[in-house]
Amino acid sequence: MTEIFDTHAHYCSHQFDADRETLLAALPDAGVTGVLECATHSGDAPAVLELAHRYPYIHAALGIHPESLGEEDAPTVAVYGGDWRAELAAMRPLFDDPAVVAVGEIGLDHHWPLPARAQYELMEAQLQLAAELDLPVSVHDREAHAETYELLRRYRPRGVLHCYSGSAEDAVWLTGQGMALGFGGTTTYKNAKRVRQVLAVIPKTAAVLETDCPYMAPEPVRGTRNDSRNIVHVAAQIGTLWEMTPQEVLDLTAANARRIFQIKYNRRNQP
């Protein structure tokens, strides 16, 4: 039986409001046995926990995304006036919930006009929190390799660098110090030459699969709303590079994810 573990999802997105319950109830029948649902701020953290409590295959990652520093309707701005320290302190009790298996989504983003220093300090504080709680991290790095890598070298967390977009050379040292790399829909795109180079040099035990749903659907469903079932297309593409069947890729990467996030698997616990 195929096993799909999606290490980065956002089913709390409003894009799923119309059919969320129906979709999430159907995913296990498609082979989805694990999903890491990632919060982006204090506003969606309770909803992330609710999904994790309701669906045994869903696990929670809580954190403050760098984009929350610049979104007027995000609690980071709308409630806390940009005081992310107060927001993170208010979120701290939520990490005691056993459904929380990671700190995330955290990171740096220089694609958007966001305050650089505040981003850096926010990510550093959340890396410190992950170390305190002995939890892995789910890291967002968009056009911010230098500063992201600086922090990862300093704190040496375990976890996943989500939607990896760096070089093969950097992938070697990142995986060498214990980080895994997340691969999703972009792996299937025609211009994904760098991703293919990365997959050729990293240990297979350091690769996990993801959707970032509802975004970044893979070929041949690119442009549609993404969900965890589409990971089969990513596995098929990676299988051609690794000379493995899609199912072998799915099973290997699912095992990697469970090891990283310390999650046991028992099909009887699936809804």
N, C-alpha and C positions, 0 to 999 in steps of 0.2 A: 504494500500500500504506500503510495506516494506520501511524503511528509514535507509540507511547506511551512517554513518559519520565516515570517516577515519581521525583520528587525527594526523597521521604522515605518510607522503608520500614523495617520491623523483621522481616525474615524469620527472624532468629535467635530470635524469640520462641518460647516453648514451645508456643504455640498452633499452630505449624506442624510440630511434631515428628513427627506421624503420617504426613504426606504431603509433607514439604518437597521432597524430590528430585523427586517426580512433578510437583508444582506448578511448580517452577522450570524444569524441562525443558519444560513445556508453554507457558510464558508467551510465548516468541518466536513461536509459531504464532498467538497472539492479537494480534500486532502490538507486543508490548513489546520495545523496542530499547534501553532504558536504565533502570536502577534505581540510586538512591543508597541504599545500605544503611547505616543509622546505628547506631553503637555508643552505649552509654549509660554504660559504665565499662570498667575494665580486664578485667573478667570476660568480656564478650562481644566485645571487640575482636579477639581471635584468630579467633573464629568468623566475624566480619564479613569479615576478610581471607581466610579460607578460602573463603567464598562468592564473593568477588571474584576469587579465583584460579581457581575452578572454572567459573564462568559468565562468559563474556566481556562480557555486557551489564550485569553488576553491578559497581558502583564503590563504594569504601569511604569513609565519613566516620567519623573516630575522635574521641571526646571523652568528657567526663564530664558526664552529665545532672544537673541540680540535684536531682532526686528521689533520686539515689544517695546524697546526704548524709543522707537520712532512712530508707533501707531497710536493715534489719538484716542481710539476706542479701546485700546488694550488697558487693563488695570494698572500696568506699570506706569502709564501716563495719566489715565483718566481717574484712577483712585489714589495712586501714590505720588502723583506729580513728578514722576521720574526717579523717585527715591527707591531704587531697586533693593537697597539694603533692608528697608522696612518691609517691602513685599516678600523678600526671601525669608526674613524672620517670621513673618506671618504664615508662610508656607511650611516652615520647619516641622511642626507637629505632624503634617501629612506624611512625612517620610517614615514615620513609625508604623504605617500601615504595611502589613506583610505582603500586600499586592505590589508594592513598589520594589522593583528589582534593579533600577538604574536611576542616575541623575541625568536628566535630559529633557528636552533638547537644549543643549548649551552650545556656546561657540562664538565665532566672530563672523561679521558680514560687512565687507567693504564695497559690495555692489550697490547698496542703498546709502543715502546720505544720513548715516547714523553716527552718534557721538563716539569717536574712536576710543577715547580714554575710558569712558563709562563702560563700553563693551568689554574692554580688556579687563577692567577691575571686576566686572560682573562674572566673566568666565573664570577668572582666577578664584573668586570667592566660591564658585560652585565646584571647581576642582578641589578646593580645600574641604568643602562639605562632603564630596564623594570619598575623599580620603578618611575623613572623620567617621563616616558611616560604613566604610569598607564596601562601597558600591561601585560598579562599573559606570561608565559614562557613555552618552550618545552625543557625539560632537558634530556641530555644523561649522563648516569652513567654506565660505564663499569669497573668493578673491582676497583671502587673508592668510595665505600659507605661512608667511614669515612669522607673524605674531602668534598664530595658532601653534606652529611647531615649537616656537620658543617656550610656550606654556606647557606643551606636552613633554618636551625634554626635561623641564624643570620638575614637573609633578609626576611624570611617569604613571599615569592612570592606566587601568585596564578598561577595555570597552571597545567601542566602534567609532571610527571616523566615517560618519555617514556620507553617502554619495561621494566617494573619494574621487577627487579631481586632480590630485598631484602627480608628480612624476614617478617613474619606476624606481629611480634612485632613492627618492624620499620614501617610497613604499617599503624599501628594504630595511631602512633603519627604524621606521615606525613599527613594522611588524616584529623587528628584532627586539624592540623594547616592550613588546607585549600588546600593542594595539592590533585590533582587527580592522579590516576595511570593508565598507558596505558597497554592494554593487546592485544597481537597479536598472530602470528602463533605459538609461543612456548607454548601457553596455550594448544594446541592440542597434543603436543608431549607426548609420553608415560612416560618420566621422569620428567614431570612437577608437581611433588608432592608439591613443595614449592608454586607454583602459585596457586594451588588449596587451599592450606592453607590460602593464602592471600585473595582469593576471598571469603572465608568463614567468615572472620572477619571484612572486611571493609564495610562501608556503600555502598549500591548499587548506591547511588548518586555520589560516588567518583570514579567510574569505567568508562573508555572510551575505545573504540576499535581502533585498528590501524593496519597498514600493515608493515610499514617501507619498502614499495615496492621500488625497485624490489626485496628486500631481504625477507627472513624468511617466505616463503609460508607455510601455515598450512597443516596438514593432511586433506584430502587425496591427496593434490596436492604438497606436500613437494618436493623440488628439482626443481620446475619450477619457472619461473619468476612470481613474485607476483603482484597482483593489487587489487584495493579496493573491487572488487566483491567477493573476497575470504574471506572477513570478515564474511560472512554467516556461514562459518565453525567454526570460533571462537565463534560466538554467539550461535551456536548449542551446543558446548562443555560447555560454561558457563551456558547455559540454563539447562543442566543436573545437574549442581551443585546448581543452584538457584531455581530449580523446576519452571522454566518459559519456555515458548515457545521461539524458536529462534527469532520470530518477536517481542515478548515483550522485549527481551534483546536488540535487535537492536534499537527499539523505545526509550527505557529508556536511553541507552548509547548515542544515538544521541541527545536527549534532554539535557543530561549532558554536552556534548561537546558544544552545542550552548550556554548554560548558561556560561560555563567557558570562552569561547572565544567571548561572547557577540555578537552572530550572529543570526539574525532573519531568519526564513525560510518562503519562499513563493514559492510554486512549479511553479507558473507562471514565475518566474525568471530563471527557468532551461532552458538550451538550447534544 
